[in-house]
């Protein structure tokens, strides 16, 4: 059974930073591309960053200059460093393993809330 547990969210002022963590159980982590999604209230969930097992990354245009995804294969953890946060980054953030067409592979975890507000 696969479990994905996200943490690190919180309330931050515009321009601030947060680092999100996602711990993945089982053997999925070392054989799969991992991604961070977010879902703002009233909007569809969107993929914002992904990383391959080898460390190649891809970002949505809206976050490319501000967010960094990286992973620790030993700790089975994927991180999302978010800098220069803006109110439009407010959302619940989720991680998941990805199929090659960016479709999420497993059931969603509980996510972690990020709120950017002054």
C-alpha positions in Angstrom: 0.0 0.0 0.0 1.3 3.4 -1.0 1.2 6.4 1.4 2.1 9.9 0.6 2.4 12.4 3.5 2.9 16.1 2.8 4.1 18.6 5.3 5.6 22.1 5.6 2.8 24.3 4.7 1.7 27.4 6.6 0.9 31.1 6.5 3.5 33.3 5.0 3.7 36.9 3.8 4.1 37.8 0.2 7.7 37.5 -0.8 8.4 34.8 1.8 9.5 31.2 1.5 8.4 27.8 2.5 9.8 24.3 2.0 7.4 21.5 1.6 8.2 17.8 2.2 6.6 14.6 0.9 7.5 11.3 2.4 6.6 8.3 0.2 6.2 4.8 1.5 6.9 1.6 -0.3 9.1 1.0 -3.3 7.5 3.7 -5.5 9.9 6.4 -4.8 13.0 5.0 -6.4 11.4 3.9 -9.6 9.0 6.8 -10.3 8.9 10.4 -11.4 7.5 12.5 -8.6 5.5 15.7 -8.8 4.0 18.4 -6.7 0.5 19.6 -7.5 -1.6 22.3 -6.0 -5.3 23.1 -5.9 -6.6 26.5 -5.1 -10.2 26.9 -3.9 -12.6 26.6 -6.8 -9.9 25.6 -9.3 -8.6 22.4 -10.8 -5.6 20.7 -9.4 -2.5 21.5 -11.4 1.0 20.1 -11.7 3.6 22.7 -10.7 6.8 20.7 -10.6 8.2 17.3 -11.4 11.4 15.4 -11.0 12.7 12.2 -12.4 14.6 9.5 -10.6 17.8 11.0 -12.1 17.0 14.5 -11.0 15.8 16.1 -14.2 13.1 18.7 -13.4 10.2 20.4 -15.0 8.1 23.4 -13.8 4.9 25.2 -14.7 5.6 28.6 -16.1 4.0 30.3 -13.2 6.5 28.9 -10.7 9.6 28.2 -12.8 11.7 31.1 -11.5 10.7 30.7 -7.9 10.2 27.1 -7.0 12.7 24.3 -6.8 11.9 20.6 -6.6 14.5 18.1 -5.4 14.5 14.6 -3.9 16.4 12.4 -1.5 16.2 8.9 -2.7 17.6 7.4 0.5 15.0 9.2 2.7 12.3 8.6 0.1 11.4 12.3 0.3 10.7 14.9 -2.3 10.9 18.6 -1.5 9.5 21.8 -2.9 11.4 24.9 -2.0 9.1 27.9 -2.7 10.6 31.4 -2.8 9.1 34.8 -3.5 5.6 33.5 -2.7 2.6 35.4 -3.9 -1.0 35.4 -2.9 -1.8 33.4 -6.1 0.3 30.6 -4.8 -2.2 30.0 -2.0 -3.5 26.4 -2.4 -3.4 23.0 -0.9 -0.2 21.3 -2.2 0.0 17.6 -2.9 2.7 15.2 -4.1 2.3 12.0 -6.2 4.2 9.7 -8.4 3.6 10.3 -12.1 2.9 8.3 -15.2 4.8 9.5 -18.3 1.8 11.6 -19.4 1.8 13.4 -16.0 -1.3 11.5 -14.8 -1.0 10.9 -11.0 -0.4 7.4 -10.1 -1.8 6.9 -6.6 -4.5 8.1 -4.3 -4.0 11.5 -2.9 -2.6 12.2 0.5 -4.0 14.9 2.8 -2.0 17.7 1.3 -0.5 20.7 3.0 -2.1 24.1 3.0 0.0 27.1 1.9 -1.5 30.5 2.5 0.2 33.6 1.3 -1.3 36.7 2.8 -0.2 40.0 4.5 
